[in-house]
Amino acid sequence: MIAFRYTVMRLMIFVGFFAVLLLLEVSLPWAAVGGALLSMVVSYFLLARDREQMAASLERRVEARMTRRREQMEAERVAEDEE
């Protein structure tokens, strides 16, 4: 769920900068490029907490998957030894 929130916030920041640049009468392609660059910089600082939460969540999932895999490999090794 945090990934969805982070994505929506990034998109909102981009749209905001894009709209401001269009209001300043910047051409459409340059407004898109400027909006993307400005939103990247601002998102880096404003959404740092959400990004850290996403990274921690991903790390927990990877660790759980690795633990399950190790347990599965150990169970297979024990099963082979018993045969």
C-alpha positions in Angstrom: 0.0 0.0 0.0 2.9 2.3 0.7 4.1 1.9 -2.9 0.8 3.1 -4.2 0.8 6.1 -1.9 4.4 7.0 -2.9 3.6 6.7 -6.6 0.5 8.9 -6.3 2.4 11.5 -4.3 5.2 11.5 -6.9 2.7 11.9 -9.7 0.9 14.8 -7.8 4.2 16.6 -7.4 5.0 16.2 -11.1 1.6 17.4 -12.1 1.9 20.4 -9.8 5.2 21.5 -11.3 4.1 20.7 -14.8 1.0 22.9 -14.3 3.0 25.8 -12.8 5.5 25.7 -15.7 2.6 25.7 -18.2 1.1 28.7 -16.4 4.5 30.4 -16.8 4.0 29.8 -20.6 6.9 27.3 -20.9 6.5 25.2 -24.0 4.8 21.8 -23.5 7.9 19.6 -23.9 10.1 21.8 -21.7 7.3 22.0 -19.1 7.3 18.1 -19.0 11.1 17.9 -18.7 11.2 20.7 -16.1 8.3 19.2 -14.2 10.0 15.8 -14.1 13.4 17.2 -13.0 11.9 19.4 -10.3 9.6 16.7 -9.0 12.5 14.3 -8.7 14.5 16.7 -6.6 11.5 17.7 -4.4 10.3 14.1 -4.0 13.7 13.0 -2.9 13.4 15.2 0.2 9.6 15.2 0.8 9.0 11.5 0.3 12.2 10.2 2.0 10.2 8.6 4.9 7.9 6.7 2.5 10.8 5.6 0.4 12.5 4.2 3.5 9.4 2.4 4.5 9.1 0.8 1.1 12.8 -0.3 1.3 12.3 -1.8 4.7 9.2 -3.6 3.5 11.1 -5.0 0.5 14.0 -6.0 2.7 11.6 -7.9 5.1 10.0 -9.7 2.2 13.4 -10.7 0.7 14.6 -11.9 4.1 11.5 -14.0 4.6 11.8 -15.5 1.2 15.5 -16.3 1.8 14.6 -17.9 5.1 11.9 -20.0 3.5 14.3 -21.1 0.8 17.0 -22.1 3.3 14.4 -24.1 5.3 13.2 -25.8 2.1 16.8 -26.7 1.0 17.5 -28.0 4.5 14.4 -30.2 4.4 15.3 -31.5 1.0 18.8 -32.3 2.2 17.5 -34.2 5.2 15.0 -36.1 3.0 17.9 -37.1 0.7 19.9 -38.2 3.7 17.1 -40.4 5.0 16.7 -42.2 1.7 
